[in-house]
Amino acid sequence: MYATKLTLLITAIVLYVAGSTFWFFWQVPKLLSTGTEQTLVAAFTGTVAWMLLTFGFIIHIIKTARPTAGGGR
């Protein structure tokens, strides 16, 4: 059971870091260099989506580590 959880955790971390690297070092500079309104909105929307995903991961990790946090039983 522990090995399965560790494998899932490592897989999630690798995918998150790869996705973040892809977004911030490849897509965002390309979108910002174009400078049209549509690409600026796309860069902003993608960054907001990334922040929401990050916040969701943090909440999930906290809830998994401490299932009684936040009034849960």
mmCIF file as gemmi writes it, N, C-alpha and C atoms, coordinates in Angstrom:
data_model
loop_
_atom_site.group_PDB
_atom_site.id
_atom_site.type_symbol
_atom_site.label_atom_id
_atom_site.label_alt_id
_atom_site.label_comp_id
_atom_site.label_asym_id
_atom_site.label_entity_id
_atom_site.label_seq_id
_atom_site.pdbx_PDB_ins_code
_atom_site.Cartn_x
_atom_site.Cartn_y
_atom_site.Cartn_z
_atom_site.occupancy
_atom_site.B_iso_or_equiv
_atom_site.pdbx_formal_charge
_atom_site.auth_seq_id
_atom_site.auth_asym_id
_atom_site.pdbx_PDB_model_num
ATOM 1 N N . MET Axp A 1 ? 0.835 -1.194 0 1 0 ? 1 A 1
ATOM 2 C CA . MET Axp A 1 ? 0 0 0 1 0 ? 1 A 1
ATOM 3 C C . MET Axp A 1 ? 0.877 1.255 0 1 0 ? 1 A 1
ATOM 4 N N . TYR Axp A 2 ? 1.928 1.248 0.79 1 0 ? 2 A 1
ATOM 5 C CA . TYR Axp A 2 ? 2.806 2.416 0.872 1 0 ? 2 A 1
ATOM 6 C C . TYR Axp A 2 ? 3.5 2.663 -0.467 1 0 ? 2 A 1
ATOM 7 N N . ALA Axp A 3 ? 3.925 1.589 -1.147 1 0 ? 3 A 1
ATOM 8 C CA . ALA Axp A 3 ? 4.612 1.741 -2.429 1 0 ? 3 A 1
ATOM 9 C C . ALA Axp A 3 ? 3.683 2.338 -3.48 1 0 ? 3 A 1
ATOM 10 N N . THR Axp A 4 ? 2.416 1.973 -3.447 1 0 ? 4 A 1
ATOM 11 C CA . THR Axp A 4 ? 1.449 2.516 -4.402 1 0 ? 4 A 1
ATOM 12 C C . THR Axp A 4 ? 1.258 4.01 -4.173 1 0 ? 4 A 1
ATOM 13 N N . LYS Axp A 5 ? 1.102 4.41 -2.924 1 0 ? 5 A 1
ATOM 14 C CA . LYS Axp A 5 ? 0.928 5.833 -2.622 1 0 ? 5 A 1
ATOM 15 C C . LYS Axp A 5 ? 2.169 6.629 -2.999 1 0 ? 5 A 1
ATOM 16 N N . LEU Axp A 6 ? 3.337 6.061 -2.723 1 0 ? 6 A 1
ATOM 17 C CA . LEU Axp A 6 ? 4.58 6.748 -3.07 1 0 ? 6 A 1
ATOM 18 C C . LEU Axp A 6 ? 4.709 6.891 -4.582 1 0 ? 6 A 1
ATOM 19 N N . THR Axp A 7 ? 4.371 5.853 -5.327 1 0 ? 7 A 1
ATOM 20 C CA . THR Axp A 7 ? 4.434 5.912 -6.788 1 0 ? 7 A 1
ATOM 21 C C . THR Axp A 7 ? 3.472 6.965 -7.332 1 0 ? 7 A 1
ATOM 22 N N . LEU Axp A 8 ? 2.253 7.004 -6.809 1 0 ? 8 A 1
ATOM 23 C CA . LEU Axp A 8 ? 1.294 8.014 -7.253 1 0 ? 8 A 1
ATOM 24 C C . LEU Axp A 8 ? 1.752 9.425 -6.909 1 0 ? 8 A 1
ATOM 25 N N . LEU Axp A 9 ? 2.332 9.589 -5.731 1 0 ? 9 A 1
ATOM 26 C CA . LEU Axp A 9 ? 2.835 10.905 -5.332 1 0 ? 9 A 1
ATOM 27 C C . LEU Axp A 9 ? 3.974 11.359 -6.235 1 0 ? 9 A 1
ATOM 28 N N . ILE Axp A 10 ? 4.922 10.491 -6.501 1 0 ? 10 A 1
ATOM 29 C CA . ILE Axp A 10 ? 6.056 10.844 -7.356 1 0 ? 10 A 1
ATOM 30 C C . ILE Axp A 10 ? 5.583 11.136 -8.779 1 0 ? 10 A 1
ATOM 31 N N . THR Axp A 11 ? 4.634 10.331 -9.279 1 0 ? 11 A 1
ATOM 32 C CA . THR Axp A 11 ? 4.089 10.57 -10.615 1 0 ? 11 A 1
ATOM 33 C C . THR Axp A 11 ? 3.398 11.928 -10.688 1 0 ? 11 A 1
ATOM 34 N N . ALA Axp A 12 ? 2.604 12.252 -9.681 1 0 ? 12 A 1
ATOM 35 C CA . ALA Axp A 12 ? 1.913 13.544 -9.663 1 0 ? 12 A 1
ATOM 36 C C . ALA Axp A 12 ? 2.909 14.699 -9.61 1 0 ? 12 A 1
ATOM 37 N N . ILE Axp A 13 ? 3.951 14.561 -8.811 1 0 ? 13 A 1
ATOM 38 C CA . ILE Axp A 13 ? 4.956 15.62 -8.701 1 0 ? 13 A 1
ATOM 39 C C . ILE Axp A 13 ? 5.678 15.817 -10.034 1 0 ? 13 A 1
ATOM 40 N N . VAL Axp A 14 ? 6.051 14.729 -10.672 1 0 ? 14 A 1
ATOM 41 C CA . VAL Axp A 14 ? 6.755 14.825 -11.955 1 0 ? 14 A 1
ATOM 42 C C . VAL Axp A 14 ? 5.861 15.477 -13.015 1 0 ? 14 A 1
ATOM 43 N N . LEU Axp A 15 ? 4.586 15.067 -13.071 1 0 ? 15 A 1
ATOM 44 C CA . LEU Axp A 15 ? 3.673 15.662 -14.046 1 0 ? 15 A 1
ATOM 45 C C . LEU Axp A 15 ? 3.427 17.141 -13.757 1 0 ? 15 A 1
ATOM 46 N N . TYR Axp A 16 ? 3.309 17.498 -12.482 1 0 ? 16 A 1
ATOM 47 C CA . TYR Axp A 16 ? 3.089 18.9 -12.12 1 0 ? 16 A 1
ATOM 48 C C . TYR Axp A 16 ? 4.292 19.76 -12.498 1 0 ? 16 A 1
ATOM 49 N N . VAL Axp A 17 ? 5.489 19.295 -12.194 1 0 ? 17 A 1
ATOM 50 C CA . VAL Axp A 17 ? 6.699 20.061 -12.522 1 0 ? 17 A 1
ATOM 51 C C . VAL Axp A 17 ? 6.874 20.148 -14.033 1 0 ? 17 A 1
ATOM 52 N N . ALA Axp A 18 ? 6.599 19.067 -14.742 1 0 ? 18 A 1
ATOM 53 C CA . ALA Axp A 18 ? 6.718 19.089 -16.199 1 0 ? 18 A 1
ATOM 54 C C . ALA Axp A 18 ? 5.703 20.05 -16.809 1 0 ? 18 A 1
ATOM 55 N N . GLY Axp A 19 ? 4.475 20.015 -16.326 1 0 ? 19 A 1
ATOM 56 C CA . GLY Axp A 19 ? 3.449 20.931 -16.83 1 0 ? 19 A 1
ATOM 57 C C . GLY Axp A 19 ? 3.765 22.377 -16.521 1 0 ? 19 A 1
ATOM 58 N N . SER Axp A 20 ? 4.258 22.632 -15.315 1 0 ? 20 A 1
ATOM 59 C CA . SER Axp A 20 ? 4.618 23.997 -14.933 1 0 ? 20 A 1
ATOM 60 C C . SER Axp A 20 ? 5.774 24.515 -15.788 1 0 ? 20 A 1
ATOM 61 N N . THR Axp A 21 ? 6.762 23.669 -15.996 1 0 ? 21 A 1
ATOM 62 C CA . THR Axp A 21 ? 7.906 24.052 -16.829 1 0 ? 21 A 1
ATOM 63 C C . THR Axp A 21 ? 7.449 24.335 -18.25 1 0 ? 21 A 1
ATOM 64 N N . PHE Axp A 22 ? 6.611 23.455 -18.77 1 0 ? 22 A 1
ATOM 65 C CA . PHE Axp A 22 ? 6.075 23.659 -20.123 1 0 ? 22 A 1
ATOM 66 C C . PHE Axp A 22 ? 5.332 24.985 -20.211 1 0 ? 22 A 1
ATOM 67 N N . TRP Axp A 23 ? 4.505 25.276 -19.253 1 0 ? 23 A 1
ATOM 68 C CA . TRP Axp A 23 ? 3.685 26.487 -19.317 1 0 ? 23 A 1
ATOM 69 C C . TRP Axp A 23 ? 4.533 27.752 -19.179 1 0 ? 23 A 1
ATOM 70 N N . PHE Axp A 24 ? 5.368 27.815 -18.129 1 0 ? 24 A 1
ATOM 71 C CA . PHE Axp A 24 ? 6.06 29.066 -17.822 1 0 ? 24 A 1
ATOM 72 C C . PHE Axp A 24 ? 7.308 29.319 -18.649 1 0 ? 24 A 1
ATOM 73 N N . PHE Axp A 25 ? 7.941 28.282 -19.172 1 0 ? 25 A 1
ATOM 74 C CA . PHE Axp A 25 ? 9.18 28.503 -19.917 1 0 ? 25 A 1
ATOM 75 C C . PHE Axp A 25 ? 9.037 28.308 -21.415 1 0 ? 25 A 1
ATOM 76 N N . TRP Axp A 26 ? 7.848 27.824 -21.861 1 0 ? 26 A 1
ATOM 77 C CA . TRP Axp A 26 ? 7.689 27.647 -23.296 1 0 ? 26 A 1
ATOM 78 C C . TRP Axp A 26 ? 6.47 28.393 -23.831 1 0 ? 26 A 1
ATOM 79 N N . GLN Axp A 27 ? 5.317 28.19 -23.218 1 0 ? 27 A 1
ATOM 80 C CA . GLN Axp A 27 ? 4.093 28.773 -23.746 1 0 ? 27 A 1
ATOM 81 C C . GLN Axp A 27 ? 3.924 30.249 -23.397 1 0 ? 27 A 1
ATOM 82 N N . VAL Axp A 28 ? 4.124 30.623 -22.156 1 0 ? 28 A 1
ATOM 83 C CA . VAL Axp A 28 ? 3.9 32.019 -21.747 1 0 ? 28 A 1
ATOM 84 C C . VAL Axp A 28 ? 4.818 32.986 -22.498 1 0 ? 28 A 1
ATOM 85 N N . PRO Axp A 29 ? 6.123 32.728 -22.598 1 0 ? 29 A 1
ATOM 86 C CA . PRO Axp A 29 ? 6.95 33.672 -23.375 1 0 ? 29 A 1
ATOM 87 C C . PRO Axp A 29 ? 6.514 33.781 -24.838 1 0 ? 29 A 1
ATOM 88 N N . LYS Axp A 30 ? 6.092 32.654 -25.412 1 0 ? 30 A 1
ATOM 89 C CA . LYS Axp A 30 ? 5.628 32.685 -26.8 1 0 ? 30 A 1
ATOM 90 C C . LYS Axp A 30 ? 4.347 33.508 -26.914 1 0 ? 30 A 1
ATOM 91 N N . LEU Axp A 31 ? 3.429 33.341 -25.953 1 0 ? 31 A 1
ATOM 92 C CA . LEU Axp A 31 ? 2.183 34.102 -25.987 1 0 ? 31 A 1
ATOM 93 C C . LEU Axp A 31 ? 2.428 35.594 -25.763 1 0 ? 31 A 1
ATOM 94 N N . LEU Axp A 32 ? 3.308 35.926 -24.831 1 0 ? 32 A 1
ATOM 95 C CA . LEU Axp A 32 ? 3.57 37.328 -24.529 1 0 ? 32 A 1
ATOM 96 C C . LEU Axp A 32 ? 4.354 38.027 -25.628 1 0 ? 32 A 1
ATOM 97 N N . SER Axp A 33 ? 5.173 37.275 -26.356 1 0 ? 33 A 1
ATOM 98 C CA . SER Axp A 33 ? 5.956 37.912 -27.418 1 0 ? 33 A 1
ATOM 99 C C . SER Axp A 33 ? 5.088 38.307 -28.605 1 0 ? 33 A 1
ATOM 100 N N . THR Axp A 34 ? 3.977 37.603 -28.791 1 0 ? 34 A 1
ATOM 101 C CA . THR Axp A 34 ? 3.082 37.951 -29.895 1 0 ? 34 A 1
ATOM 102 C C . THR Axp A 34 ? 2.419 39.287 -29.632 1 0 ? 34 A 1
ATOM 103 N N . GLY Axp A 35 ? 1.892 39.47 -28.426 1 0 ? 35 A 1
ATOM 104 C CA . GLY Axp A 35 ? 1.382 40.761 -28.014 1 0 ? 35 A 1
ATOM 105 C C . GLY Axp A 35 ? -0.028 41.103 -28.454 1 0 ? 35 A 1
ATOM 106 N N . THR Axp A 36 ? -0.73 40.185 -29.11 1 0 ? 36 A 1
ATOM 107 C CA . THR Axp A 36 ? -2.118 40.493 -29.462 1 0 ? 36 A 1
ATOM 108 C C . THR Axp A 36 ? -2.996 40.313 -28.228 1 0 ? 36 A 1
ATOM 109 N N . GLU Axp A 37 ? -4.181 40.891 -28.294 1 0 ? 37 A 1
ATOM 110 C CA . GLU Axp A 37 ? -5.085 40.821 -27.149 1 0 ? 37 A 1
ATOM 111 C C . GLU Axp A 37 ? -5.501 39.38 -26.86 1 0 ? 37 A 1
ATOM 112 N N . GLN Axp A 38 ? -5.707 38.606 -27.894 1 0 ? 38 A 1
ATOM 113 C CA . GLN Axp A 38 ? -6.136 37.218 -27.723 1 0 ? 38 A 1
ATOM 114 C C . GLN Axp A 38 ? -5.06 36.39 -27.015 1 0 ? 38 A 1
ATOM 115 N N . THR Axp A 39 ? -3.811 36.566 -27.38 1 0 ? 39 A 1
ATOM 116 C CA . THR Axp A 39 ? -2.751 35.792 -26.737 1 0 ? 39 A 1
ATOM 117 C C . THR Axp A 39 ? -2.505 36.258 -25.31 1 0 ? 39 A 1
ATOM 118 N N . LEU Axp A 40 ? -2.674 37.553 -25.036 1 0 ? 40 A 1
ATOM 119 C CA . LEU Axp A 40 ? -2.529 38.031 -23.659 1 0 ? 40 A 1
ATOM 120 C C . LEU Axp A 40 ? -3.623 37.469 -22.765 1 0 ? 40 A 1
ATOM 121 N N . VAL Axp A 41 ? -4.844 37.392 -23.285 1 0 ? 41 A 1
ATOM 122 C CA . VAL Axp A 41 ? -5.945 36.788 -22.521 1 0 ? 41 A 1
ATOM 123 C C . VAL Axp A 41 ? -5.67 35.301 -22.299 1 0 ? 41 A 1
ATOM 124 N N . ALA Axp A 42 ? -5.137 34.625 -23.304 1 0 ? 42 A 1
ATOM 125 C CA . ALA Axp A 42 ? -4.811 33.208 -23.167 1 0 ? 42 A 1
ATOM 126 C C . ALA Axp A 42 ? -3.721 32.996 -22.12 1 0 ? 42 A 1
ATOM 127 N N . ALA Axp A 43 ? -2.712 33.857 -22.106 1 0 ? 43 A 1
ATOM 128 C CA . ALA Axp A 43 ? -1.647 33.749 -21.107 1 0 ? 43 A 1
ATOM 129 C C . ALA Axp A 43 ? -2.201 33.993 -19.71 1 0 ? 43 A 1
ATOM 130 N N . PHE Axp A 44 ? -3.056 34.989 -19.555 1 0 ? 44 A 1
ATOM 131 C CA . PHE Axp A 44 ? -3.662 35.271 -18.254 1 0 ? 44 A 1
ATOM 132 C C . PHE Axp A 44 ? -4.558 34.12 -17.801 1 0 ? 44 A 1
ATOM 133 N N . THR Axp A 45 ? -5.378 33.612 -18.701 1 0 ? 45 A 1
ATOM 134 C CA . THR Axp A 45 ? -6.292 32.521 -18.367 1 0 ? 45 A 1
ATOM 135 C C . THR Axp A 45 ? -5.522 31.253 -17.98 1 0 ? 45 A 1
ATOM 136 N N . GLY Axp A 46 ? -4.49 30.946 -18.717 1 0 ? 46 A 1
ATOM 137 C CA . GLY Axp A 46 ? -3.679 29.769 -18.395 1 0 ? 46 A 1
ATOM 138 C C . GLY Axp A 46 ? -2.977 29.904 -17.06 1 0 ? 46 A 1
ATOM 139 N N . THR Axp A 47 ? -2.498 31.087 -16.751 1 0 ? 47 A 1
ATOM 140 C CA . THR Axp A 47 ? -1.831 31.312 -15.469 1 0 ? 47 A 1
ATOM 141 C C . THR Axp A 47 ? -2.822 31.21 -14.313 1 0 ? 47 A 1
ATOM 142 N N . VAL Axp A 48 ? -4.025 31.723 -14.497 1 0 ? 48 A 1
ATOM 143 C CA . VAL Axp A 48 ? -5.053 31.592 -13.46 1 0 ? 48 A 1
ATOM 144 C C . VAL Axp A 48 ? -5.419 30.121 -13.273 1 0 ? 48 A 1
ATOM 145 N N . ALA Axp A 49 ? -5.536 29.375 -14.362 1 0 ? 49 A 1
ATOM 146 C CA . ALA Axp A 49 ? -5.826 27.94 -14.269 1 0 ? 49 A 1
ATOM 147 C C . ALA Axp A 49 ? -4.707 27.216 -13.533 1 0 ? 49 A 1
ATOM 148 N N . TRP Axp A 50 ? -3.457 27.59 -13.806 1 0 ? 50 A 1
ATOM 149 C CA . TRP Axp A 50 ? -2.325 26.974 -13.117 1 0 ? 50 A 1
ATOM 150 C C . TRP Axp A 50 ? -2.375 27.284 -11.617 1 0 ? 50 A 1
ATOM 151 N N . MET Axp A 51 ? -2.725 28.525 -11.254 1 0 ? 51 A 1
ATOM 152 C CA . MET Axp A 51 ? -2.818 28.881 -9.838 1 0 ? 51 A 1
ATOM 153 C C . MET Axp A 51 ? -3.935 28.101 -9.147 1 0 ? 51 A 1
ATOM 154 N N . LEU Axp A 52 ? -5.078 27.938 -9.803 1 0 ? 52 A 1
ATOM 155 C CA . LEU Axp A 52 ? -6.174 27.16 -9.219 1 0 ? 52 A 1
ATOM 156 C C . LEU Axp A 52 ? -5.789 25.695 -9.048 1 0 ? 52 A 1
ATOM 157 N N . LEU Axp A 53 ? -5.09 25.145 -10.025 1 0 ? 53 A 1
ATOM 158 C CA . LEU Axp A 53 ? -4.609 23.769 -9.925 1 0 ? 53 A 1
ATOM 159 C C . LEU Axp A 53 ? -3.624 23.615 -8.773 1 0 ? 53 A 1
ATOM 160 N N . THR Axp A 54 ? -2.725 24.564 -8.627 1 0 ? 54 A 1
ATOM 161 C CA . THR Axp A 54 ? -1.761 24.531 -7.527 1 0 ? 54 A 1
ATOM 162 C C . THR Axp A 54 ? -2.47 24.606 -6.178 1 0 ? 54 A 1
ATOM 163 N N . PHE Axp A 55 ? -3.429 25.501 -6.053 1 0 ? 55 A 1
ATOM 164 C CA . PHE Axp A 55 ? -4.192 25.626 -4.813 1 0 ? 55 A 1
ATOM 165 C C . PHE Axp A 55 ? -4.952 24.334 -4.511 1 0 ? 55 A 1
ATOM 166 N N . GLY Axp A 56 ? -5.529 23.732 -5.53 1 0 ? 56 A 1
ATOM 167 C CA . GLY Axp A 56 ? -6.237 22.463 -5.347 1 0 ? 56 A 1
ATOM 168 C C . GLY Axp A 56 ? -5.316 21.352 -4.892 1 0 ? 56 A 1
ATOM 169 N N . PHE Axp A 57 ? -4.108 21.284 -5.472 1 0 ? 57 A 1
ATOM 170 C CA . PHE Axp A 57 ? -3.137 20.281 -5.036 1 0 ? 57 A 1
ATOM 171 C C . PHE Axp A 57 ? -2.741 20.49 -3.58 1 0 ? 57 A 1
ATOM 172 N N . ILE Axp A 58 ? -2.524 21.732 -3.189 1 0 ? 58 A 1
ATOM 173 C CA . ILE Axp A 58 ? -2.133 22.022 -1.813 1 0 ? 58 A 1
ATOM 174 C C . ILE Axp A 58 ? -3.236 21.608 -0.852 1 0 ? 58 A 1
ATOM 175 N N . ILE Axp A 59 ? -4.482 21.94 -1.17 1 0 ? 59 A 1
ATOM 176 C CA . ILE Axp A 59 ? -5.607 21.556 -0.317 1 0 ? 59 A 1
ATOM 177 C C . ILE Axp A 59 ? -5.73 20.04 -0.256 1 0 ? 59 A 1
ATOM 178 N N . HIS Axp A 60 ? -5.563 19.369 -1.377 1 0 ? 60 A 1
ATOM 179 C CA . HIS Axp A 60 ? -5.642 17.906 -1.4 1 0 ? 60 A 1
ATOM 180 C C . HIS Axp A 60 ? -4.559 17.275 -0.527 1 0 ? 60 A 1
ATOM 181 N N . ILE Axp A 61 ? -3.35 17.795 -0.608 1 0 ? 61 A 1
ATOM 182 C CA . ILE Axp A 61 ? -2.255 17.251 0.2 1 0 ? 61 A 1
ATOM 183 C C . ILE Axp A 61 ? -2.523 17.474 1.678 1 0 ? 61 A 1
ATOM 184 N N . ILE Axp A 62 ? -3.005 18.654 2.032 1 0 ? 62 A 1
ATOM 185 C CA . ILE Axp A 62 ? -3.308 18.931 3.437 1 0 ? 62 A 1
ATOM 186 C C . ILE Axp A 62 ? -4.425 18.027 3.935 1 0 ? 62 A 1
ATOM 187 N N . LYS Axp A 63 ? -5.481 17.868 3.152 1 0 ? 63 A 1
ATOM 188 C CA . LYS Axp A 63 ? -6.6 17.02 3.555 1 0 ? 63 A 1
ATOM 189 C C . LYS Axp A 63 ? -6.185 15.551 3.651 1 0 ? 63 A 1
ATOM 190 N N . THR Axp A 64 ? -5.287 15.106 2.786 1 0 ? 64 A 1
ATOM 191 C CA . THR Axp A 64 ? -4.825 13.724 2.828 1 0 ? 64 A 1
ATOM 192 C C . THR Axp A 64 ? -3.931 13.49 4.035 1 0 ? 64 A 1
ATOM 193 N N . ALA Axp A 65 ? -3.086 14.45 4.337 1 0 ? 65 A 1
ATOM 194 C CA . ALA Axp A 65 ? -2.157 14.29 5.458 1 0 ? 65 A 1
ATOM 195 C C . ALA Axp A 65 ? -2.871 14.423 6.799 1 0 ? 65 A 1
ATOM 196 N N . ARG Axp A 66 ? -3.862 15.308 6.859 1 0 ? 66 A 1
ATOM 197 C CA . ARG Axp A 66 ? -4.603 15.54 8.091 1 0 ? 66 A 1
ATOM 198 C C . ARG Axp A 66 ? -6.097 15.479 7.8 1 0 ? 66 A 1
ATOM 199 N N . PRO Axp A 67 ? -6.691 14.265 7.775 1 0 ? 67 A 1
ATOM 200 C CA . PRO Axp A 67 ? -8.092 14.148 7.389 1 0 ? 67 A 1
ATOM 201 C C . PRO Axp A 67 ? -9.057 14.865 8.336 1 0 ? 67 A 1
ATOM 202 N N . THR Axp A 68 ? -8.652 15.172 9.573 1 0 ? 68 A 1
ATOM 203 C CA . THR Axp A 68 ? -9.542 15.851 10.502 1 0 ? 68 A 1
ATOM 204 C C . THR Axp A 68 ? -9.409 17.376 10.421 1 0 ? 68 A 1
ATOM 205 N N . ALA Axp A 69 ? -8.522 17.898 9.582 1 0 ? 69 A 1
ATOM 206 C CA . ALA Axp A 69 ? -8.361 19.341 9.471 1 0 ? 69 A 1
ATOM 207 C C . ALA Axp A 69 ? -9.58 19.949 8.801 1 0 ? 69 A 1
ATOM 208 N N . GLY Axp A 70 ? -9.974 21.098 9.235 1 0 ? 70 A 1
ATOM 209 C CA . GLY Axp A 70 ? -11.089 21.796 8.637 1 0 ? 70 A 1
ATOM 210 C C . GLY Axp A 70 ? -12.451 21.277 9.054 1 0 ? 70 A 1
ATOM 211 N N . GLY Axp A 71 ? -12.525 20.632 10.192 1 0 ? 71 A 1
ATOM 212 C CA . GLY Axp A 71 ? -13.813 20.188 10.7 1 0 ? 71 A 1
ATOM 213 C C . GLY Axp A 71 ? -14.279 18.85 10.165 1 0 ? 71 A 1
ATOM 214 N N . GLY Axp A 72 ? -13.48 18.193 9.317 1 0 ? 72 A 1
ATOM 215 C CA . GLY Axp A 72 ? -13.861 16.876 8.811 1 0 ? 72 A 1
ATOM 216 C C . GLY Axp A 72 ? -13.787 15.825 9.917 1 0 ? 72 A 1
ATOM 217 N N . ARG Axp A 73 ? -14.566 14.768 9.741 1 0 ? 73 A 1
ATOM 218 C CA . ARG Axp A 73 ? -14.571 13.719 10.784 1 0 ? 73 A 1
ATOM 219 C C . ARG Axp A 73 ? -14.137 12.404 10.231 1 0 ? 73 A 1
